[in-house]
Amino acid sequence: MHVQTLKCFGAKPGDGNPALVIEGDGMDAAARQAFAAEQNTTCVFLSKDGEVDYFYPHMRSPLCLHATLAVAAVLFARTHAGDTIAVRTAMKGQRLLLSREGDDYFVKLAPQPAPHIQVDAEQVAALLDAPGLALAWAPRVASVGSPKLLVEVRDAATLYGLAPDLAGITAWGKEHGVNGFYVYCRLDAGTVEGRNFNHLDPALEDSATGVAAGALAVALGRGLSVRQGRATGRDCLIRARVEDGAILVGGAAEAA
């Protein structure tokens, strides 16, 4: 078994969200889950035929884009075969196209169907444990493979003042087929800053959530830059853009 550790979406060298890329493991899903829990790190298992299987310490996931960026860095370090590399996800067979642009890597994927649900501001405020919370935009669900409820608040002070009901968000997400809340604020016309709430343990808050950046690009219909990681002490920058109906999500990836 070969294991490589990388940091992805770092805003500067040395920063980023960690992921382990594991090859030649020969493990079943239960053993892979136990391995991820033991490592306490996002793990992606890469097979010889290009299948990628994602495990967080607490659950298997249909898609994790920061781990896919790690796979891209591993594969492009050993091949020059064309401009893109195709992989597919283990859980849903979703096709992902990997590319390199200078020092950055990108994942190209198609928008995915998302649940059509009605969510009112009061319900969102209650789950965020922020009574009277003023939202800048109506919450909406979008997906590039892992549906997110996108919640826009007015400013960074509001964003970092949140201490949400994580158990309530998890229960709500299971009921509606949504993988947590992504709460964000606009910094300027092309940049937002966000936090991802889909873990029961506050200490497991994500430093970079590529699927949320992709979902935002779907919902807004345009490209944007997403800052994340201030709450975890890891400065991350995710770039997302829309090209001919497809979504590209990318950023830096480097060996840790």
C-alpha positions in Angstrom: 0.0 0.0 0.0 1.3 3.4 -1.0 0.1 6.5 0.9 0.9 10.2 -0.1 -0.1 13.2 2.0 -1.0 16.4 0.2 -2.4 19.8 1.1 -5.0 21.3 -1.3 -6.5 24.7 -2.1 -3.8 26.5 0.0 -3.9 30.2 -0.5 -0.1 30.2 -0.1 2.6 27.5 0.0 2.3 25.3 3.1 -1.3 26.0 3.7 -4.3 24.0 2.6 -6.7 21.2 3.5 -5.0 17.8 4.0 -5.8 14.6 2.1 -4.3 11.2 1.9 -4.1 9.5 -1.5 -3.9 5.7 -1.1 -3.0 3.3 -3.9 -2.7 -0.5 -3.9 -4.7 -0.9 -0.6 -6.7 -4.1 -1.4 -9.2 -3.1 1.4 -13.0 -3.3 1.4 -15.2 -0.3 2.3 -15.4 -1.1 6.0 -11.6 -1.4 6.2 -11.2 1.8 4.3 -13.5 3.6 6.7 -11.6 2.3 9.7 -8.3 3.5 8.1 -9.7 7.0 7.5 -11.0 7.1 11.1 -7.6 6.0 12.4 -5.8 8.6 10.3 -8.4 11.3 11.2 -7.9 12.7 7.8 -9.8 12.7 4.5 -8.7 9.7 2.5 -9.1 9.0 -1.2 -8.4 5.5 -2.5 -7.2 5.5 -6.1 -7.4 2.3 -8.2 -5.4 1.4 -11.2 -8.4 1.8 -13.5 -9.0 5.4 -12.3 -11.7 4.9 -9.7 -11.7 7.2 -6.7 -13.3 6.3 -3.4 -13.6 9.0 -0.7 -13.7 8.5 3.0 -13.9 11.1 5.7 -13.1 10.0 9.3 -16.8 9.7 10.0 -18.3 8.6 6.7 -17.9 7.6 3.1 -18.6 10.4 0.6 -19.8 10.4 -3.0 -17.5 13.2 -3.9 -14.7 15.3 -2.3 -13.0 17.8 -4.5 -10.1 18.7 -2.3 -9.2 15.0 -2.3 -9.7 14.9 -6.1 -7.2 17.8 -6.4 -4.7 15.6 -4.5 -5.3 12.8 -7.0 -4.7 15.2 -9.8 -1.3 16.3 -8.3 -0.3 12.6 -7.9 -1.3 11.6 -11.4 0.2 14.7 -13.2 3.5 14.1 -11.4 3.9 10.8 -13.3 2.2 11.3 -16.7 2.3 13.6 -19.7 -0.5 11.8 -21.6 -2.7 14.6 -23.0 -4.2 17.7 -21.4 -6.7 16.0 -19.2 -7.0 12.8 -17.1 -10.3 11.1 -16.5 -11.3 9.4 -13.3 -14.7 8.3 -12.0 -16.2 8.2 -8.5 -16.8 4.8 -6.8 -20.2 5.6 -5.3 -22.0 7.1 -8.2 -19.7 6.6 -11.2 -19.5 10.3 -11.8 -17.0 11.3 -14.4 -14.3 13.9 -13.5 -11.8 15.4 -15.8 -8.5 16.6 -14.2 -6.3 19.2 -15.7 -3.3 21.3 -14.8 -3.0 25.1 -15.4 0.4 26.3 -14.2 0.8 25.5 -10.6 -2.9 24.8 -10.1 -5.1 21.8 -10.8 -8.7 21.7 -11.8 -11.6 19.3 -11.7 -14.2 19.6 -14.5 -17.6 18.1 -13.8 -21.2 18.5 -14.6 -23.9 20.1 -12.4 -25.9 17.4 -10.7 -29.6 17.2 -9.8 -30.4 18.7 -6.4 -33.4 18.3 -4.1 -36.1 20.9 -4.6 -37.0 22.0 -1.1 -38.5 25.1 0.5 -36.5 26.5 3.3 -37.5 29.6 5.1 -35.2 32.1 6.8 -36.5 31.4 10.3 -35.8 27.6 10.0 -32.3 28.3 8.8 -31.7 30.8 11.6 -32.9 28.3 14.1 -30.5 25.6 12.8 -27.7 28.1 12.8 -28.7 29.0 16.4 -28.9 32.6 15.4 -32.4 33.9 16.1 -33.3 36.9 14.0 -30.4 36.3 11.6 -30.8 38.5 8.6 -30.0 36.7 5.3 -28.6 38.5 2.3 -30.3 36.1 -0.1 -32.9 33.3 0.0 -31.3 29.9 0.8 -31.0 27.5 -2.1 -29.7 24.0 -2.8 -27.3 23.3 -5.6 -24.9 20.4 -6.4 -22.0 19.2 -8.4 -22.2 15.8 -6.7 -22.8 16.5 -3.0 -25.8 18.8 -2.5 -25.3 21.8 -0.3 -27.8 24.3 1.2 -26.2 27.7 0.3 -26.9 30.4 2.9 -25.7 34.0 2.3 -25.2 36.2 5.3 -24.5 39.9 5.3 -20.8 40.1 6.4 -17.8 38.2 7.8 -18.6 39.2 11.4 -21.9 37.4 11.1 -20.2 34.4 9.4 -17.6 33.9 12.2 -20.0 34.6 15.0 -22.0 31.5 14.1 -22.1 28.5 16.5 -24.7 26.4 14.8 -26.8 23.4 16.0 -24.7 20.8 14.2 -26.8 17.9 15.3 -29.9 19.7 14.0 -28.2 20.5 10.6 -27.1 16.8 10.3 -30.7 15.6 11.0 -32.2 18.1 8.6 -29.7 17.1 5.9 -30.5 13.4 6.2 -34.2 14.1 6.0 -33.8 16.3 2.8 -30.9 14.6 1.1 -28.6 17.6 1.6 -25.0 17.4 2.8 -24.9 20.3 5.3 -25.1 24.0 5.2 -22.5 26.2 3.4 -22.7 29.7 4.8 -20.9 32.5 3.1 -20.7 36.3 2.7 -19.6 38.4 -0.3 -16.2 40.1 0.0 -16.4 41.8 -3.4 -18.1 41.2 -6.8 -16.1 38.1 -7.5 -15.1 36.8 -4.1 -16.9 35.2 -1.2 -15.8 33.8 2.1 -17.5 30.7 3.5 -17.8 28.0 6.2 -19.1 24.5 5.8 -21.3 22.9 8.5 -21.8 19.2 8.0 -19.9 17.6 10.9 -21.2 16.8 14.4 -17.9 17.8 15.9 -17.0 21.5 15.6 -13.3 20.5 15.6 -13.9 18.8 12.2 -15.0 21.9 10.4 -13.7 21.8 6.8 -10.9 24.1 5.8 -11.8 24.0 2.1 -15.0 22.7 0.5 -14.7 22.4 -3.2 -18.1 20.9 -3.7 -19.6 24.0 -2.1 -17.6 26.3 -4.4 -18.9 24.3 -7.4 -22.4 24.5 -6.1 -22.1 28.2 -5.7 -21.0 28.5 -9.3 -24.0 26.5 -10.3 -26.4 28.6 -8.2 -24.9 32.0 -9.3 -24.3 30.9 -12.9 -20.8 32.4 -13.0 -17.3 31.9 -11.7 -16.0 33.1 -8.4 -13.2 32.8 -5.9 -14.0 31.3 -2.5 -11.9 32.0 0.7 -12.2 29.5 3.5 -10.2 28.2 6.5 -10.0 31.2 8.8 -11.9 29.3 11.5 -9.5 26.3 11.2 -6.3 28.2 10.9 -5.7 27.1 7.3 -5.9 29.8 4.7 -7.5 28.3 1.6 -8.5 29.7 -1.8 -10.8 27.8 -4.2 -11.4 29.0 -7.8 -14.6 28.0 -9.6 -15.7 28.9 -13.1 -18.4 27.9 -15.6 -17.5 26.7 -19.1 -20.1 25.6 -21.7 -22.4 24.4 -18.9 -19.7 22.5 -17.0 -18.1 23.6 -13.7 -14.4 23.7 -13.1 -13.2 23.8 -9.5 -9.5 24.2 -8.8 -6.5 25.6 -6.9 -3.2 24.6 -5.5 -2.1 21.1 -4.4 1.3 20.2 -3.0 3.0 17.4 -1.1 2.7 18.0 2.7 
